[in-house]
Amino acid sequence: MILPSPTWFVGCGNMAGAMIEGWRSAGVDFSMATAIRPSGTPVEGVRTVKSLKDAGASPRMIVLGFKPQKLDEVVPDLQTWVTSKTIIVSLLAGVEAESLRARFRKGLIVRAMPNLPVSVRRGVIALHSAEELDEATLKLLSDLFSALGFAMWAESEKALSAIGGVAGSGPAYVARFVDALAAAGAQQGLPEELSRTIALETVFGTGWMAASSHEAMDELARRVASPRGTTEAGLQVLDRDDSLKDLVAVAIDAARRRGAELAAEARGEQVA
Ligand SMILES: NC(=O)c1ccc[n+]([C@@H]2O[C@H](COP(=O)([O-])OP(=O)(O)OC[C@H]3O[C@@H](n4cnc5c(N)ncnc54)[C@H](OP(=O)(O)O)[C@@H]3O)[C@@H](O)[C@H]2O)c1
């Protein structure tokens, strides 16, 4: 698999770094790729520079991997390198295609919403383009992102945001759940480190099993919880008044609202 030549990663922290890690383990060739980040912190296997002026020939593809708040700091310089053929893949959560188009006069704009497990090629990636892409570009991006996990084209930016709300943020929520499970185990007398390992392996094993069997979650829970048994007693607490479901829904809605604020900021609107 080859990246368009050259490809620039403009901003290469957690997310773009995770994508590079995943592509590297998929055998992607990075000889024509450059990471641009102000700190110059080396990115393994990728030529890394501190500023755009050292990046080299005009890129065929640019991955925008900086924070949404940096948009107006980065784009004015960057746009001088963009031609009508440049593919601009934006990872910027909440920043709509229209806001990107208002800043980039040229180039094909594609939004991508990946999550961190792309580093181990088990990510979820939503892609969306407001503009029509030719077959070759569609195939190129589909192939590249499919190498990082479950990649899909979202029909609208609303769908892209909804997928991002669950998948993009999801690893943080799962991490919190693992911590909660581990802390509860420690409260029951397990050594902390052992409890952490047990919690993580339980989440990992359950996810793997469910993904392999395609079994409904409710059915899976029923297989663990025998009537009037121990698990059922625990589930009654989690299920009471739909408290867990409601809590997760409220958390995801809070993230959605923050995404809407970021989108408004990128449109140049004042956010209270
Ligand atoms: N993290 C996630 O799980 C996740 C999920 C979906 C989408 N995203 C999106 O991915 C983007 C990056 O998030 P992140 O978590 O990877 O953030 P991060 O780890 O803080 O990385 C940000 C990167 O931007 C670079 N940067 C800062 N100022 C810059 C400038 N003026 N020009 C070029 N690069 C600059 C930083 O450089 P240094 O390395 O030199 O500091 C760093 O490499 C965000 O837009 C976010 O919405 C993240």
PDBQT file of the ligand as one rigid body, heavy atoms in Angstrom, charges set to zero:
ROOT
HETATM    1  N1  LIG A 301      -7.005  12.021  20.000  1.00  0.00    +0.000 N 
HETATM    2  C1  LIG A 301      -8.084  11.432  19.499  1.00  0.00    +0.000 C 
HETATM    3  O1  LIG A 301      -8.517  10.368  19.957  1.00  0.00    +0.000 OA
HETATM    4  C2  LIG A 301      -8.787  12.050  18.304  1.00  0.00    +0.000 A 
HETATM    5  C3  LIG A 301      -9.871  11.386  17.728  1.00  0.00    +0.000 A 
HETATM    6  C4  LIG A 301     -10.471  11.947  16.581  1.00  0.00    +0.000 A 
HETATM    7  C5  LIG A 301     -10.009  13.149  16.059  1.00  0.00    +0.000 A 
HETATM    8  N2  LIG A 301      -8.975  13.780  16.661  1.00  0.00    +0.000 N 
HETATM    9  C6  LIG A 301      -8.505  15.054  16.083  1.00  0.00    +0.000 C 
HETATM   10  O2  LIG A 301      -7.147  14.930  15.787  1.00  0.00    +0.000 OA
HETATM   11  C7  LIG A 301      -6.517  16.196  15.889  1.00  0.00    +0.000 C 
HETATM   12  C8  LIG A 301      -5.244  16.067  16.708  1.00  0.00    +0.000 C 
HETATM   13  O3  LIG A 301      -5.578  15.615  18.005  1.00  0.00    +0.000 OA
HETATM   14  P1  LIG A 301      -4.468  14.904  18.915  1.00  0.00    +0.000 P 
HETATM   15  O4  LIG A 301      -5.199  14.263  20.012  1.00  0.00    +0.000 OA
HETATM   16  O5  LIG A 301      -3.547  14.115  18.055  1.00  0.00    +0.000 OA
HETATM   17  O6  LIG A 301      -3.689  16.208  19.455  1.00  0.00    +0.000 OA
HETATM   18  P2  LIG A 301      -2.171  16.314  19.932  1.00  0.00    +0.000 P 
HETATM   19  O7  LIG A 301      -1.662  15.006  20.410  1.00  0.00    +0.000 OA
HETATM   20  O8  LIG A 301      -2.120  17.484  20.840  1.00  0.00    +0.000 OA
HETATM   21  O9  LIG A 301      -1.392  16.685  18.582  1.00  0.00    +0.000 OA
HETATM   22  C9  LIG A 301      -1.487  17.945  17.997  1.00  0.00    +0.000 C 
HETATM   23  C10 LIG A 301      -0.370  18.090  17.013  1.00  0.00    +0.000 C 
HETATM   24  O10 LIG A 301      -0.472  19.382  16.414  1.00  0.00    +0.000 OA
HETATM   25  C11 LIG A 301       0.841  19.920  16.342  1.00  0.00    +0.000 C 
HETATM   26  N3  LIG A 301       0.806  21.364  16.210  1.00  0.00    +0.000 N 
HETATM   27  C12 LIG A 301       0.596  22.315  17.156  1.00  0.00    +0.000 A 
HETATM   28  N4  LIG A 301       0.701  23.549  16.601  1.00  0.00    +0.000 NA
HETATM   29  C13 LIG A 301       0.984  23.358  15.291  1.00  0.00    +0.000 A 
HETATM   30  C14 LIG A 301       1.247  24.226  14.205  1.00  0.00    +0.000 A 
HETATM   31  N5  LIG A 301       1.191  25.556  14.348  1.00  0.00    +0.000 N 
HETATM   32  N6  LIG A 301       1.520  23.661  12.996  1.00  0.00    +0.000 NA
HETATM   33  C15 LIG A 301       1.564  22.335  12.827  1.00  0.00    +0.000 A 
HETATM   34  N7  LIG A 301       1.332  21.451  13.832  1.00  0.00    +0.000 NA
HETATM   35  C16 LIG A 301       1.048  21.962  15.037  1.00  0.00    +0.000 A 
HETATM   36  C17 LIG A 301       1.520  19.437  17.609  1.00  0.00    +0.000 C 
HETATM   37  O11 LIG A 301       2.910  19.560  17.443  1.00  0.00    +0.000 OA
HETATM   38  P3  LIG A 301       3.972  19.010  18.526  1.00  0.00    +0.000 P 
HETATM   39  O12 LIG A 301       3.902  17.542  18.414  1.00  0.00    +0.000 OA
HETATM   40  O13 LIG A 301       5.259  19.573  18.044  1.00  0.00    +0.000 OA
HETATM   41  O14 LIG A 301       3.513  19.539  19.848  1.00  0.00    +0.000 OA
HETATM   42  C18 LIG A 301       1.032  18.000  17.639  1.00  0.00    +0.000 C 
HETATM   43  O15 LIG A 301       1.847  17.176  16.839  1.00  0.00    +0.000 OA
HETATM   44  C19 LIG A 301      -7.530  17.151  16.526  1.00  0.00    +0.000 C 
HETATM   45  O16 LIG A 301      -8.015  18.045  15.562  1.00  0.00    +0.000 OA
HETATM   46  C20 LIG A 301      -8.622  16.246  17.036  1.00  0.00    +0.000 C 
HETATM   47  O17 LIG A 301      -9.894  16.840  16.956  1.00  0.00    +0.000 OA
HETATM   48  C21 LIG A 301      -8.341  13.264  17.759  1.00  0.00    +0.000 A 
ENDROOT
TORSDOF 0
